[in-house]
Amino acid sequence: MSTTHSINFVDRVSGAHTQTVESLWSHAKQGNKARRGTHRSKVDSYLCEFVWRRRLSRDEHPFTRILCAIAELYPPQINHPRLVHPKEQKPVIVIPYYTGIGEHIKRLGITLNFRVFFKSSASLRNILRHDKISVPYDQRPGVVYRITCGCAASYIGETGNTLLDRFKEHQSGVTRYKNALERLNGTTQQRRRGRPQTKDPQKIMEDTIKGSAVVEHSSQCSHDLQANIICRESLFHVRKIKEALFIRHNPCPINRDRGVEVSEVWTDLINQTGCCTIAT
């Protein structure tokens, strides 16, 4: 084959890539020797492309006969299914790392066919340091609570604060109501600490009763109040749902309403499991 001056790997007459022919011929000899058919498709595609470009039959050009001769050196390509061997499950051990011993056990695992992983042991710093302060259970914010009166009446509510803070708010309302009642009856005996009341006592009593059902109950009952936590919940919407479920499944005469609306599909499940029943 003669080559062009500008593109020295393209034959001037046939337009064939001479380097491709040489590569195919060398691969053909190697493939015939090793009886492999890995390059047969490359020969076929090159032959089809050449015939299509030249619009020739395979016998009209000597270059096609060269490609056919190369193709005859290839055996038919056979696609053998790839066998996937399942991975062997080796025993695994996890141990603390100790210098010298760890390397010896690692080499022993290769010999006896098991895998070794090392974990770090607790350091003296981790054992002795306790920077995180553990907050007591009754001082954590976000609770559903119950206030029980000495007359056995109870109130269930929720708060995003701690139980102590919320109970102080209820007690503050009760104290404010009683102070206003004493002023109204003229039975105030001594000056108390703090700013004295200046508003109309009747108005104060109405506002405190309107703002708290616990104050309303305490205005009619003189027994002491006690508070305890039913459950903890930091999410506001979930806490409101829990409050409503506990109100619906426990006697709460002090509560004015039943909380947020909750689907009745939970009623049968709660009745069967008793998960919202508070032991008395």
C-alpha positions, 0 to 999 in steps of 0.5 A: 500500500502507498501512503499519502504525504499528509496522512501517512497512515491512510492508504491513498488508493483504498482509504484504509488505515494501514496501522489498523490493518497491521494491528488487526493482523498481529492480533489475528496471529496472536489470537489464532495461536492462543485460540482466542476470539476477543478481536473478531468483532473488531475485524468484522466491524472494520470490514463492514465499514470499509465495504460500505464506504467503497460501495464494493462487494468483498471480491472487488478490492484486494483490501477486502480479501486481506480483511477476510483473510485476517478474519479467517484466522479468528475462531468464532467468538463465544460468550461464556457466562461469567461465574460468580463465586459466593464470598466465603463468610469468614469468622470475625473477631473484634478486640482491643488493640495492643501494640505487638499483640495486635499485629501477631493476631492479624497475621494469625487471622490470615493463616487460620482464615478469620478476620480481625478488627480492632476497637479502641479501649476507653482512655483514662480521660474518658473514664474520669471526665464527665463534662456533661451535667446530668439533669434530674428527671423532674427538672427536664423541660417538656412534660405532660403532668397531673395536678392532684387535689386533696379531694381526689380531683385531678387536672392534666396539662402540658408545658414546654417548661419544667414541671416545677416552673409550671406548678409555680405558675399555678400556685402563683395564680392561687395565691393571687386569687386568695390575696384578692379575696382577702382584700375584698372581704377586708380580712387582710391582717399583715403587709406581705412582701412584694408589690401590693395589689392596686387593681379591683379585687373582683377583677383580679379574681375573675382574671385568675379564674379565667386564666387557670382551671386549677385556680377555679377549683382551688377557689372552691376547695381548700385542700393542698395540691400536688403535681407529678410527671406523667411522661416527657415529650419535647415535641410540642404537637406530640405533647398536645396529642398525648395530653388529649389522650390522657385526658380522654382516658382518665377522670379529670374533673378539673379540666375544662376541655378535652385538649386537641382533637384526636382521631377515635381510631385510637380508642380501641387500641388504647382501651385494649393496651391501657397505655394511657391509663394512670394508676391511682 
